[in-house]
Amino acid sequence: MKYRTFGKLGIQGSAFGLGCMRFNGAASGDSVIDEQKAVSLIRRAIDGGVTYLDTAYVYLDKTSEIVLGKALQDGYRDKVTIATKMPMEAVKNRADMEALLAEELKKLQTDHIDFYLMHGINKEKWEYFKSIGAPEFFDEMKQAGKIRYKCFSFHGPYEDFEYIIKDSDWDMVQIQYNFMDVDNQAGTKGLELAGSLGIPVVIMEGLLGGRLANAPDNVQALYDAFPVKRSAVEWAFRWLCNRPEIATVLSGCNEEAQIDDNLRIFDTVEPGIMSPEELKLMEDVRSAYNSRTKIGCTGCRYCMPCPNGVNIPGIFSAWNNHSLYNTDPKEDWNMQNILRNDETAEKCIQCGACEAACPQHLPIIESLQTAWKELT
Ligand SMILES: NC(=O)c1ccc[n+]([C@@H]2O[C@H](COP(=O)([O-])OP(=O)(O)OC[C@H]3O[C@@H](n4cnc5c(N)ncnc54)[C@H](OP(=O)(O)O)[C@@H]3O)[C@@H](O)[C@H]2O)c1
């Protein structure tokens, strides 16, 4: 495992950080989390050298912090730093923030959180956090030793990112970034701005929620034609780790093989590692993906549960799969479940709750109708 310096903080952390948002059941797709499996995956990652673990109050129906707390017993807590988050929706005043932090510490079975983040903010959410005194609360909790670093995770346009990062004394920022998102959200401009301020950057959705792990045929053809052979996952992580501003790349693995593969990859990647030819390859790969992608849904499930029972990420996954990989919708695992459980787009009443929650700001209502027409 390569270790990288966290900008102005000067501390070291593992280049691969484990995201605790994507654990599921014994079989992939089970909605009930398999706790024993998740604990074993977390410990496997730590035994392999991972020192950075990311969770949040809301992940996995509020069970992610509990599972992580269990995994960090038996001496594991002392080997790692924990990042968790405060969601805007759960706090209206100081008493709420105190209660929430106390609950998170209890679930995580620890006396302090290393990286404490205002969760998924844009300018509007940041203004809200300021109006309830969150920045001051975070500073006080730093003084009290309950948190070590004041941070935020971001989903919004670059302008919001620039405003927020310059508006407070942040210790770390977490952004969505991968070779497809260079001009999306904070993007490369945001990454470079954070770097110029000495603020370490933690990356989420480095594989676009897994989509970049499965190369469609037009992308695979480009990888195959390149003289050096690497998997799609390795290309994506290698491209990220080329950037010196990045402290840790998170990935939410759900299988031992994925953990082991990532441990192997992050043993080899360093800033400046990509040659001009390799960078050109990734530009061509980006164009190839763009020519086939229907919608930029990453399956984060922030839009769920839909009040009317529509399986939004499932429908978009089937739609992208159909376009990227020429899959038959009738054979698609998501579509079969959607039809069996009556979670179809026909149930959408256009209430807009999903669009308000979507960190990618996708036009979900309209896209659901188009997707459903094409899929059926
Ligand atoms: N703060 C926020 O607003 C926010 C938002 C999103 C995420 N996050 C955090 O950031 C973390 C990282 O994001 P992410 O989970 O979306 O990361 P990601 O790396 O983009 O996607 C993870 C998925 O990639 C696939 N994968 C990972 N390693 C692989 C390998 N070696 N081979 C093949 N497939 C592999 C798996 O997909 P399959 O399961 O399909 O195999 C896995 O579930 C999350 O877990 C969460 O902790 C935070």
The ligand as an SDF file (V2000), in Angstrom:
LIG
                    3D

 48 52  0  0  0  0  0  0  0  0999 V2000
  -20.3090   12.1800    0.8340 N   0  0  0  0  0  0  0  0  0  0  0  0
  -21.0100   11.8540   -0.2080 C   0  0  0  0  0  0  0  0  0  0  0  0
  -21.8350   12.6500   -0.6460 O   0  0  0  0  0  0  0  0  0  0  0  0
  -20.7620   10.4990   -0.8540 C   0  0  0  0  0  0  0  0  0  0  0  0
  -21.4220   10.1070   -2.0200 C   0  0  0  0  0  0  0  0  0  0  0  0
  -21.0820    8.9120   -2.5790 C   0  0  0  0  0  0  0  0  0  0  0  0
  -20.0990    8.1230   -1.9750 C   0  0  0  0  0  0  0  0  0  0  0  0
  -19.4760    8.4980   -0.8510 N   0  0  0  0  0  0  0  0  0  0  0  0
  -18.4410    7.6740   -0.1770 C   0  0  0  0  0  0  0  0  0  0  0  0
  -17.4100    7.4150   -1.1000 O   0  0  0  0  0  0  0  0  0  0  0  0
  -17.1920    6.0020   -1.1540 C   0  0  0  0  0  0  0  0  0  0  0  0
  -16.6660    5.6570   -2.5090 C   0  0  0  0  0  0  0  0  0  0  0  0
  -17.6640    5.8600   -3.5010 O   0  0  0  0  0  0  0  0  0  0  0  0
  -18.1620    4.6100   -4.2870 P   0  0  0  0  0  0  0  0  0  0  0  0
  -18.5120    3.5150   -3.3450 O   0  0  0  0  0  0  0  0  0  0  0  0
  -19.1930    5.1250   -5.2260 O   0  0  0  0  0  0  0  0  0  0  0  0
  -16.7960    4.1900   -5.0730 O   0  0  0  0  0  0  0  0  0  0  0  0
  -16.5800    3.6050   -6.5070 P   0  0  0  0  0  0  0  0  0  0  0  0
  -15.1940    3.0680   -6.4700 O   0  0  0  0  0  0  0  0  0  0  0  0
  -16.9130    4.5830   -7.5580 O   0  0  0  0  0  0  0  0  0  0  0  0
  -17.6400    2.4270   -6.6460 O   0  0  0  0  0  0  0  0  0  0  0  0
  -17.5940    1.3010   -5.8140 C   0  0  0  0  0  0  0  0  0  0  0  0
  -18.0460    0.1130   -6.6220 C   0  0  0  0  0  0  0  0  0  0  0  0
  -17.0590   -0.1580   -7.6170 O   0  0  0  0  0  0  0  0  0  0  0  0
  -16.9320   -1.5330   -7.8250 C   0  0  0  0  0  0  0  0  0  0  0  0
  -15.5430   -1.9240   -7.5120 N   0  0  0  0  0  0  0  0  0  0  0  0
  -14.7040   -1.4450   -6.5530 C   0  0  0  0  0  0  0  0  0  0  0  0
  -13.4960   -2.0260   -6.6500 N   0  0  0  0  0  0  0  0  0  0  0  0
  -13.5670   -2.9040   -7.6730 C   0  0  0  0  0  0  0  0  0  0  0  0
  -12.6460   -3.8280   -8.2600 C   0  0  0  0  0  0  0  0  0  0  0  0
  -11.4010   -3.9470   -7.8130 N   0  0  0  0  0  0  0  0  0  0  0  0
  -13.0710   -4.5750   -9.3190 N   0  0  0  0  0  0  0  0  0  0  0  0
  -14.3230   -4.4490   -9.7940 C   0  0  0  0  0  0  0  0  0  0  0  0
  -15.2410   -3.6110   -9.2790 N   0  0  0  0  0  0  0  0  0  0  0  0
  -14.8630   -2.8450   -8.2330 C   0  0  0  0  0  0  0  0  0  0  0  0
  -17.9390   -2.2070   -6.9270 C   0  0  0  0  0  0  0  0  0  0  0  0
  -19.1350   -2.2970   -7.7020 O   0  0  0  0  0  0  0  0  0  0  0  0
  -20.1090   -3.5910   -7.6170 P   0  0  0  0  0  0  0  0  0  0  0  0
  -20.5880   -3.6320   -6.1940 O   0  0  0  0  0  0  0  0  0  0  0  0
  -21.1660   -3.2350   -8.6120 O   0  0  0  0  0  0  0  0  0  0  0  0
  -19.2700   -4.7770   -7.9880 O   0  0  0  0  0  0  0  0  0  0  0  0
  -18.1350   -1.1860   -5.8330 C   0  0  0  0  0  0  0  0  0  0  0  0
  -19.3670   -1.3050   -5.1720 O   0  0  0  0  0  0  0  0  0  0  0  0
  -18.5620    5.4060   -0.7960 C   0  0  0  0  0  0  0  0  0  0  0  0
  -18.4710    4.0500   -0.4340 O   0  0  0  0  0  0  0  0  0  0  0  0
  -18.9300    6.3190    0.3290 C   0  0  0  0  0  0  0  0  0  0  0  0
  -18.2390    5.9340    1.5100 O   0  0  0  0  0  0  0  0  0  0  0  0
  -19.7870    9.6810   -0.2980 C   0  0  0  0  0  0  0  0  0  0  0  0
  1  2  1  0
  2  3  2  0
  2  4  1  0
  4  5  1  0
  4 48  2  0
  5  6  2  0
  6  7  1  0
  7  8  2  0
  8  9  1  0
  8 48  1  0
  9 10  1  0
  9 46  1  0
 10 11  1  0
 11 12  1  0
 11 44  1  0
 12 13  1  0
 13 14  1  0
 14 15  2  0
 14 16  1  0
 14 17  1  0
 17 18  1  0
 18 19  2  0
 18 20  1  0
 18 21  1  0
 21 22  1  0
 22 23  1  0
 23 24  1  0
 23 42  1  0
 24 25  1  0
 25 26  1  0
 25 36  1  0
 26 27  1  0
 26 35  1  0
 27 28  2  0
 28 29  1  0
 29 30  1  0
 29 35  2  0
 30 31  1  0
 30 32  2  0
 32 33  1  0
 33 34  2  0
 34 35  1  0
 36 37  1  0
 36 42  1  0
 37 38  1  0
 38 39  2  0
 38 40  1  0
 38 41  1  0
 42 43  1  0
 44 45  1  0
 44 46  1  0
 46 47  1  0
M  CHG  2   8   1  16  -1
M  END
$$$$
